[in-house]
Amino acid sequence: MKARRFKFEYEKCLGCQACVLACKQQNNTQKSQGLRRLRAINPSRHQGLPAYHLSMACNHCKDPKCMEVCEAHAIEKRKDGPVVFHQSICNGCKMCVGACPYDAITYNHENDKINKCNMCIETLGSQEVPFCVSSCPTGALSVVDDCCGNDTEHALDRILKDMDKRIGGKHHEV
C-alpha cells in the first residue's frame, strides 16, 4: 500500500481560498480552528515582486513529531499515509501543538482538545481526494502517492528559493 500525502504547487495557486472554505465546510470549524489556512507571502517585501500563496495544513509527515510526543497516544500514522487524530483519547496536553514543525495543529479552547487535518479519511472511500483538493480550481493542491520521497521539499522553501533567484540575494523575512 502506498502512502498518500498532500502536494502543493504554489506556482498554480490563485489565493482564492476555495481549499480553506471547503475544509471549513466539511469539518464545521470556526475561523480560529481552521484545519487549512492560506497565507500570502512576499518575504522580500519588494513591491515589484508577486505575493505567493501558501496553502497550509497537516503535511501527514512520514515520521510525525506530533505523534512521538503525544502522551495520550491520540495521534496515529496510518499505513496509507494520513496522520489521524482521535479526539476521544486526547487529554488536551498540547504537546503535539508545539512539536508540529508546520504549525498545523490548533487547540480548541471550547473542548480542551486539539484539531488537525485528517485528510478527509471518512470520505476517502467514496471520494478520491479530500474536499480541499477537489475544490481547488487550478490543481495547485493535490494528493500524491509518496512512494519515492522525491518531492519532500516544503512549498515555503521553494517559494523562498524562487524569491532569492528573482532578487539576487537572500531575503528570508516572512
C-alpha positions in Angstrom: 0.0 0.0 0.0 1.4 3.4 -1.0 1.3 6.2 1.5 -0.7 9.3 0.4 0.3 12.9 1.2 -0.6 16.4 0.1 1.4 18.2 -2.6 1.1 21.9 -3.0 2.3 23.8 -6.1 2.5 27.4 -5.1 3.0 28.5 -8.8 -0.5 27.4 -9.6 -2.3 28.9 -6.5 -4.5 32.0 -7.1 -5.2 32.7 -3.5 -8.9 32.1 -4.0 -9.3 30.3 -0.6 -11.5 27.6 -2.1 -9.4 25.0 -0.2 -9.9 26.8 3.1 -13.6 27.2 2.6 -14.1 23.6 1.6 -12.2 22.4 4.6 -14.2 24.6 7.0 -17.5 23.5 5.5 -16.6 19.8 5.6 -15.2 19.9 9.2 -17.7 22.6 10.5 -14.8 24.6 12.1 -14.7 28.2 13.2 -12.3 30.6 11.7 -9.8 30.3 14.6 -10.0 26.5 14.3 -9.4 26.2 10.6 -7.6 23.0 9.6 -6.3 24.5 6.4 -5.1 28.1 6.1 -3.9 30.2 3.2 -1.1 32.6 3.7 0.2 35.3 1.4 3.9 35.6 1.3 6.3 38.2 -0.2 9.3 37.5 2.0 11.5 40.2 0.4 8.7 42.8 0.8 9.6 44.2 -2.7 6.7 45.9 -4.3 7.7 44.7 -7.8 7.6 41.0 -6.8 4.4 39.0 -6.5 2.9 37.7 -3.3 2.8 34.0 -3.4 0.2 32.0 -1.6 0.8 29.0 0.6 -2.0 26.6 1.5 -1.1 25.1 4.8 -2.5 22.1 6.7 -1.1 18.9 8.2 1.6 17.6 5.9 0.9 14.0 7.0 4.7 13.5 7.7 6.4 10.2 7.2 7.8 10.5 10.8 5.3 12.7 12.6 6.8 14.5 15.6 3.3 15.2 16.9 2.7 11.5 17.3 6.0 11.0 19.1 5.2 13.5 21.8 1.5 12.7 22.3 1.4 11.2 25.8 -2.2 10.1 25.3 -1.4 8.2 22.0 -4.3 10.1 20.4 -2.3 10.5 17.1 -1.5 7.7 14.7 0.1 7.3 11.3 -1.9 5.1 9.0 -0.2 2.9 6.5 -2.0 4.6 3.7 -0.5 8.0 4.7 -2.8 10.1 6.8 -1.8 11.1 10.3 -5.1 10.9 12.1 -6.2 12.3 15.4 -8.5 10.5 17.8 -10.3 13.3 19.7 -11.9 11.0 22.2 -8.4 9.9 23.5 -6.9 13.5 23.6 -6.1 14.8 27.1 -5.5 18.4 25.9 -1.8 18.5 26.9 -0.9 20.5 23.7 2.5 18.7 23.4 1.7 18.0 19.7 0.9 21.6 19.0 4.5 22.6 19.9 6.0 19.6 18.2 4.5 20.2 14.8 7.1 22.0 12.6 4.3 23.3 10.2 2.0 24.9 12.8 -0.7 22.6 11.6 -2.3 21.7 14.9 -4.7 24.0 16.7 -6.0 23.9 20.2 -9.8 24.2 20.7 -10.4 26.1 24.0 -14.1 25.1 23.9 -13.5 21.4 24.4 -9.8 21.4 25.6 -8.8 19.2 22.7 -6.7 19.7 19.6 -7.8 19.8 16.0 -5.8 18.8 12.9 -6.4 17.8 9.3 -7.1 14.1 8.8 -7.1 14.2 5.0 -10.9 13.6 5.0 -10.4 9.9 5.7 -14.0 9.5 6.5 -14.9 10.2 2.8 -11.9 8.8 1.0 -13.8 5.6 0.3 -16.5 7.4 -1.6 -14.4 10.3 -2.9 -10.9 10.1 -4.4 -9.5 13.2 -2.8 -10.1 15.4 0.2 -12.5 18.3 -0.1 -9.8 20.9 -0.1 -8.2 19.2 -3.1 -11.4 18.7 -5.1 -12.3 22.4 -4.6 -9.0 23.8 -6.0 -9.8 25.2 -9.4 -6.2 25.3 -10.6 -4.9 21.9 -9.3 -2.4 23.7 -7.0 -3.3 21.3 -4.3 -3.3 17.5 -4.9 -2.8 14.2 -3.1 0.0 12.1 -4.4 1.5 8.6 -3.6 4.6 9.1 -1.6 6.3 6.0 -3.0 9.7 7.5 -3.7 10.0 10.6 -1.4 11.4 12.7 -4.3 9.3 15.7 -3.7 9.8 16.3 0.0 10.8 20.0 -0.1 8.2 22.1 1.6 6.4 24.7 -0.5 7.7 27.5 1.7 11.3 26.5 1.0 10.5 26.5 -2.8 9.0 30.0 -2.5 12.0 31.4 -0.7 14.4 29.9 -3.3 12.3 31.4 -6.1 12.2 34.8 -4.5 16.0 34.7 -3.9 16.6 34.0 -7.6 14.4 36.9 -8.6 16.1 39.5 -6.4 19.6 38.0 -6.4 20.0 37.5 -2.7 18.7 36.0 0.5 15.7 37.7 1.9 14.0 35.3 4.3 11.7 37.6 6.2 8.3 36.0 6.3 
